[in-house]
Amino acid sequence: MKKLCLLVAFAFSVEPMMAQSDDYHQFFTDECLRVDYELVGNREGETAVLKELKAQGVWAGPKRVCAEPAQLGNYRISVVDSATGKLLYSNGFSSIFNEWQQSPEALTTTASFYHVSLVPMPRRTVLFRLERTNYDKPGNSLISEFFINPKSKFIRRESAKPLNYTVVQGCDDVGTKIDIAFLAEGYTADQMDKFRADVNRFWSYMAGVEPYSSHKDRFNVYAVESPSAESGTDIPNRGIFRNTAMNFTFSTFDVDRYLTTFDMESVHDIAAAVPYEHIIILVNTSEYGGGGFYNFYCAGTADHNLSLRVMVHEFGHSFAGLADEYFYADEANEEMYSLQREPWEPNITTLIDFDSKWKSMLDVATPVPTPRTESYLGKVGVFEGGGYQTKGIYSPVQDCIMRSNTPKTFCPVCHKAILKAMGVEE
Ligand SMILES: [Zn+2]
C-alpha cells in the first residue's frame, strides 16, 4: 500500500559485517550526533525533510560497530561509511506518524511530524539512511539518505537547556549501561518535589517486574526536572488545555485514553540534560492513559490507581518493541497489520514466518491455533486475536501485561524479548 518517496538515492549495498567493539573509536568519537527531520506524508507514503544537525553531549548508546542492520521497528536508521559502504551503526524505531498514516484523516490530508534520531558522532563523512518497513511484504524501502560531514561548521554545538536533574540509580558506565531519562510533563517549578518522588515510585515498581528486577543494575536512571507553566495536561473532551513543557494531550486520534505528544523537538531538548537512550515521560494527572513507541518514548500518567501497571506496559512498547496483544471483539477497526507479512514485533504472529517467533517455546502437544479455553490458561500457545485485530493475528498467551492490566508478569515470549533488549543472552 505504501509508495515511498526517495529523496536522493545512492548505490551502496550494505552487507552485514562482523566487527569488533574495538572498531568503535576508529569510526566514532564519544560525542552524540542528533539528526532532526520531519516525516511528511499521508496514507500513500512519506518523505523526510532534514531540519538540523547538532552535537549533543555524550553518546549513551552501545559503543560498538553494528554487526547487522536493526530488525525491529517501523523505521530503521543506518550510518554507513561513505568511503567503503561499510555499515557502522543501525537502529530501529516506531513513531506516532506511522499510526497516523493508518487513520482516516491520512486519506485526505498530508501532515508533517517532527522526529529526532541519535547516532554516535562519526569521525569522517558518513551516509545517513532512513528506511521504512514495508506494510505487506518483507523488507524495507528507502525514504531518504544524505551525507553528513562531522567537520561541517553548520553542525550546531550548543550546550543543553540548563535543567536540574537527579540521579535515581547508577549514572556510571554510560555506553555500557542502558540510560533512561524520566522527564517531567505538567509539573510546575513548585511541584518538582512531587516529580522526584513520583519517579522513585515508578522506577521502584518497574524495576520490581521480571525480567527487569533480575537485571536492575544494567540501568542508569535520571529524573530531568522540566518545569511547565501550568500543572496537568490537555483533556480536549472536557475543554481542558494546559501550557506544558512537551505539549502532551489525551484523545490522540480521538481515543480518549491515548496520551501523546507530537512535539519531539521539545522532548529531546529536555532529555539532552542527561545522557539518554530511552525516554519515559511522567504526566502529572490522575486520569487514566498513556502511550509508547519503540525507541521513541513511553508516557503515562502519575496518579491513576493503574498508572504503575500502565507504565510497565508502555515501556514494553518503547524498550523492547512489544506489540499490544489486545484486540477489539466488537469494533470495526482499520487494520494496523497486514496479514500478508510477518509483523516485526516479537510477541504477535500472522503465522507467515512462525519459525522466527516463539514456535520453539511451544509444547509439541499444543495445537496451532490454540483454543482460548481453561486447559490452556497460562500456557504458551498460538491464540487468535492480537494487534487490535480479532482475526489473522495470534498472541502467545491468553493474557499478558501487553494485553491487559490484570497480570503482574510478562508472558514467557515478552519476557524473552525484554531480555534480548537488555542484551542478556540466555
Ligand atoms: Zn506477552
Residues whose N, C-alpha, C, O or C-beta is under 5 A from the ligand:
A	BS01	ZN	N347 C400 M402 C411 C414
